[in-house]
């Protein structure tokens, strides 16, 4: 078998190919499969790094999503994120023309004024071999190795396994989409109650340095539904969520029909108050309905369960005041 740790190749191309495909097809955990596979590839070529880049078609960027480094080689994955596809224009052209891309010697094969030259030179990469990952003839990423010591220029292995890698990445994408669907409220796009409970328990264990909690409840949703119909009520719920997103994107949860909560961990009090003030102004400008809101910020000795109850109580107090004011308004009293 391939000795990945020492980078020694003891197997033939055929056995390495079988081992790689077996790992990609039969390993249940896709992340484990891809990392083990890259270790095998790295060992076969006795390369310094083996990696996978995925292309975000919407953002037009390439991200290093998986990496295996030989012993003593520094990881680069964190520094190779969000690379503009334009920087790799020559690579894309080679992929389309030749189905692969190979740099035998950086100083000789790549003009010094090219952006990709600077990226490679900064990381002391002298040579590399890479093959495209295709989905429906579209380049969705690439698989490669840096500074191979053996089988230099032989793209057979990379070319042969590329489709299997693409299939695993597609499975991973679908699994992430399913997970995303399971933690997102489909009406509003905010995180749902399941995700809130996960975050609640995580903060309970981690105990952040500071925590701001905002509890939001719509006033009179039942009346809106009874008067204008549930479709209108749903539109108002979405409108509420859109207001919350402006100030609490990623921190907000819809935990009930018309109930929302925001958990701001490790936020300074001044910043918390600014966000609350902006959120309140956003809601006050709305004439279709109103909300009640409770806010609690704390530093040190965080007890999230107690703090959420305090924010809920503050929201309930605001709601009582809202209905009292409505009662007085109807009777013509101030």
Secondary structure, DSSP 4 states (H G I P E B T S, - for coil): --BTTTTB--S-HHHHHHHHHHHHHH-SSHHHHHHHHHHHHHHHHT-SEEEEEEEETTTTEEEEEEEEE-TTPPP-GGGS-SEEGGGGHHHHHHHHHHSEEEES-HHHHS-TTSHHHHHHHHTT---EEEEEEEETTEEEEEEEEES-SSSTT--HHHHHHHHHHHHHHHHHHHHHHHHHHHHB-TTTSSB-HHHHHHHHHHHHHH--SEEEEEEEEEESHHHHHHHH-HHHHHHHHHHHHHHHHHHHTTTEEE-SSSEEEEEEET--HHHHHHHHHHHHHHHHT-SS-EEEEEEEEEESS--HHHHHHHHHHHHHHHHHHHHHHHHHHHTT--
